[in-house]
Amino acid sequence: MDYEQILYEVEDGILTLTLNRPDKLNAFTVTMLREMIDAFDRADADDAVRAIIVTGAGRAYCAGADLSGGSGAFDNTKLKVPDTVDTHRDGGGLVTLRIYELKKPIIAAINGPAVGVGVTMTLPMDVRLASSAARMGFVFAKRGIVPEACSSWFLPRLVGVSQAAEWVYTGRIFPAEEAQAARLVSRVLPPEELLPAARTLAKEMSTGTSAMSVALSRRLLWSMLGADHPMEAHKIDSKCIFWMGKSADAHEGVASFLEKRPAQFKLRPSVEMPEFYPWERKREFK
C-alpha cells in the first residue's frame, strides 16, 4: 500500500509511524484507519522491525476524528450502504484491536494535542510518553457520542474507574502533567527530547532481547488483564516457559550470559510462534 496519511520509516530495527496530516492536526479518517492497520500488518510480518513508535507530524499528535463533514460526521446511516446498530464497526476499535494483537512492543510519543480517538488509540500501546506541549481529552460527551476504540475496556484498567469516569463524564482537556500523575503516561518531556527518549526506550527493548520472548511476554501481560484468577496466568506461563525453555533462544540466552558475549537470538515471531498461540479465545463481532 502507498500511504497518503501516514509515514512508515524503519531505522535500526525501529519503525516510526507518523500520523501525517499536519495541516488538519492529524485528524483521523477512514484512510488513516486503513493505512494504520496495513502498517501494523506489515510490521508484524517483518522480523527486522523490533519495536514501533507512533507520533504525529507538526504540532499535534491527533486532534480526533475529522469533523469536516459537518454535523452528520458520526451518522453512519447516511452511507451508500448504510450501517445498522447491529452491523456498524467502530473504526477506532478496529485500530486498537489490531494494536492489541501486535507481536512487537509499541510506544506512543504524544507530541501535541491528542483528543478523542487521538488519545484512545494510544491506550493499547505498551508505553505512552508525552511532550510537555501535549494536551489530552476524552471529549465524547461534548460531541454527543460515547467513548470508542475499546476505551471503556482499556482506560479503567490503566488509570482506575474513578479517574476514567472523571475524564470521560466531563470531557475536559487536561495537560500532560495530569496524565502523568494518573499514570496514563510514563514521562513528560520537553518537546525536543520526546522522540529521542522514545527511540532510546525502543532500542532498549529491541537490543539484546529475544524477539520471541518479547512477543510472548507482550501477549501474556495484555491477555492476563482479564483473567479472574492467577491460576490462569500459571497455566499459560507454564506452556510458554516449557516451549521457550527447549528453544534455541533459551539455549543462546544462557550460553551468551555464561560466555559474557552478546546474544544472537534467531527465533522469528513472523513465522515461528508456538502452536498454542494465540491462546485467547477468538472473539467474533456479532
C-alpha angles and dihedrals in degrees: 000000000000106000121226102174105029135050120224113199127166121193128162092351094307122115114209109198110193123194099227116198097098094161088059095040086253092291112190119255138172088257091054090048093054093044093050092051090048090049092052091048089050093048093049090052093051114077089191087071108080102167139011132220121193119198140147134254117240123359099329136063095204127324093207129254118356104255096182089113090073134236093335093059092120097038105109093173088079095064120115086250099030122220121230130212088263100044105039115113115202108233095215089053091054089056096045093047089053091049089049089057096049120127092207129073111253129202127196113217099194102199100173144342113359113179136156109350086358089074101027091058088062096056097085090046113106099233132016120203119183137201117232084243092062123111124186137196141171089211100168097116089054090055095047095250137092137252112289139178090070088291093141085067100039104038100057090047091055102042107010128260096273095055091042090051093050093052096041099044095047097038088208126158114242134188127253091253091062090049089053093048089055090045094243087126126031099214141009113214138179108269094252091053098049102086094038089053091048091049092048090052093045090050091050090052093050104038118085093357131110111249088214092051090052093047093051093042091053091052091046094053096047098039094050092058088085098042117120097208137022088242087076089060092044091054096052094035087057093053093047096047091047092050095044093042092066094042129106089244093060091048090048092047092056095039093050090049093051092044092046095232136119113278121245105208118192111181114116117213090198093071110001107062113140119269092249093057123140094033097180117099109259110251118215125207103238 
